[in-house]
Amino acid sequence: PPQVRRRIQHFAGRQAMDIEGLGIAVVDQLVERGLIQNIADLYHLTVEVLLPLEKFAQKSAENLILALEASKEAELWRLIHGLGIQHVGNGASKDLANHFRSLEKIREADEETLVEIDGIGEIMAQSIRQFFSQEENRAIVERLTNAGLNIAQEESSEEGELPLKGR
């Protein structure tokens, strides 16, 4: 289905998880062959599953698996953006990550709490709540969590926020 492809391509793209080697052609093959049906399925791929795909040899399959592993450490805002929540772009993803510092806290937030954040309006808050109210989306987030993706952001230290302090 085209929407599945678009969602996976968005997740893997530069604006979200930036997974090298997971371009449109690879996503198309994975979906067409029934190897993935959602973004969480990406983290269960193996070299053996990738080898039969067009233009995949041992090294390219290994590189894609390594890129998937590396993406598990991506910043929280990239995961939020990659989820494809309607109306939530890069800026709003960063705002949500900086305010809540965990995907779990975003999932639990009500609309009133969400609209209190600069850059998050009523429509966006409704969209976020709707996303997390759907069982399919909650299951995908759970699988991403179980796969080891970074779902939290550490507090910034004062030095991290003021790198020129004392100079």
C-alpha positions in Angstrom: 0.0 0.0 0.0 1.3 3.5 -0.9 0.7 5.0 2.5 2.8 2.2 4.2 5.7 3.0 1.7 5.4 6.7 2.3 5.4 6.3 6.1 8.5 4.0 6.0 10.3 6.3 3.5 9.5 9.3 5.7 10.8 7.4 8.8 14.1 6.5 7.1 14.6 9.8 5.4 17.1 12.6 6.2 14.5 14.7 8.0 13.8 11.9 10.4 15.9 8.9 11.3 18.4 9.4 8.4 19.1 5.7 7.8 21.8 5.4 5.2 21.1 2.8 2.5 17.4 2.7 3.1 16.2 4.6 0.1 13.0 4.5 -1.9 14.0 1.4 -4.0 14.9 -0.6 -1.0 11.7 0.3 0.9 9.7 -0.6 -2.2 11.3 -4.0 -2.4 10.8 -4.7 1.3 7.2 -3.7 1.2 6.4 -5.5 -2.1 7.9 -8.8 -0.8 6.0 -8.5 2.5 9.1 -8.3 4.5 8.0 -5.1 6.3 4.5 -3.7 7.0 5.5 -0.8 9.3 8.4 1.1 10.6 9.0 -1.3 13.6 9.6 -4.2 11.2 12.8 -2.5 10.0 14.5 -3.3 13.2 13.9 -7.0 12.8 15.6 -7.3 9.4 18.6 -9.5 9.1 21.4 -9.8 6.5 19.9 -13.1 5.3 16.5 -11.4 4.6 18.2 -8.6 2.7 20.5 -10.7 0.5 17.8 -11.8 -2.0 16.9 -8.2 -2.7 18.1 -6.5 -5.9 21.5 -4.8 -5.7 22.2 -6.4 -2.3 25.4 -8.3 -1.6 26.8 -9.3 1.7 28.5 -6.0 2.4 25.6 -3.8 1.4 23.2 -5.9 3.6 25.6 -5.7 6.5 25.9 -1.9 6.0 22.1 -1.5 6.1 21.9 -3.5 9.3 24.7 -1.4 10.8 22.8 1.8 9.8 19.6 0.5 11.4 21.5 -0.3 14.6 23.1 3.2 14.6 19.7 4.8 14.1 18.6 3.4 17.5 20.8 6.1 19.0 19.2 9.0 17.1 18.0 12.0 19.0 14.5 11.8 20.4 13.2 14.5 18.1 14.1 12.4 15.0 12.1 9.5 16.3 9.1 11.8 17.1 9.3 13.3 13.6 9.8 9.8 12.0 6.6 8.5 13.6 4.8 10.6 11.0 2.3 12.3 13.3 0.1 14.6 11.2 1.0 18.3 11.5 4.2 17.5 13.5 7.3 18.6 11.6 10.9 19.0 12.6 10.4 22.1 14.7 7.5 20.7 16.7 9.3 17.4 17.2 12.2 19.3 18.7 9.9 21.3 20.9 8.2 18.2 22.1 11.5 16.4 22.8 12.9 19.4 24.7 9.8 19.9 26.8 8.8 16.3 27.7 12.2 14.5 27.3 10.6 11.1 26.7 8.2 9.6 24.2 6.2 8.1 27.1 5.5 11.5 28.6 4.4 12.8 25.2 2.1 9.8 24.9 0.6 10.5 28.3 0.1 14.2 27.8 -3.4 15.6 27.4 -4.3 18.3 24.8 -4.3 21.0 27.4 -0.7 20.2 28.4 0.4 20.0 24.8 -0.9 23.4 23.8 1.0 25.0 26.6 4.2 24.4 24.7 5.3 27.1 22.4 4.8 26.0 18.8 2.1 23.5 19.6 -1.4 24.6 18.7 -4.8 23.0 19.2 -4.8 21.2 15.8 -1.3 19.7 16.5 -2.3 18.7 20.0 -5.4 16.9 18.7 -3.3 15.2 16.1 -0.7 14.0 18.7 -3.5 12.7 21.0 -5.2 11.0 18.0 -1.9 9.3 17.0 -1.3 7.9 20.5 -4.9 6.8 20.9 -4.7 4.4 18.0 -3.8 0.9 19.0 -1.8 0.2 15.9 0.4 3.3 16.6 0.8 2.3 20.3 1.9 -1.2 19.2 4.5 0.2 16.8 5.9 2.5 19.5 6.1 -0.4 21.9 8.0 -2.5 19.3 10.4 0.4 18.6 11.0 0.7 22.3 11.6 -3.1 22.6 14.0 -2.9 19.6 16.1 -0.5 21.6 15.4 2.9 20.0 16.3 6.0 22.0 12.9 7.1 23.5 14.3 9.6 26.0 16.4 12.6 26.0 18.8 13.4 28.8 18.6 16.8 30.6 21.0 19.3 29.2 23.7 20.4 31.6 24.3 24.0 32.2 27.6 23.8 30.4 25.9 22.3 27.4 23.5 25.2 27.3 26.2 27.9 27.9 29.4 26.7 26.1 31.0 30.1 26.4 30.3 30.6 30.1 33.4 31.9 31.9 35.3 32.9 28.8 
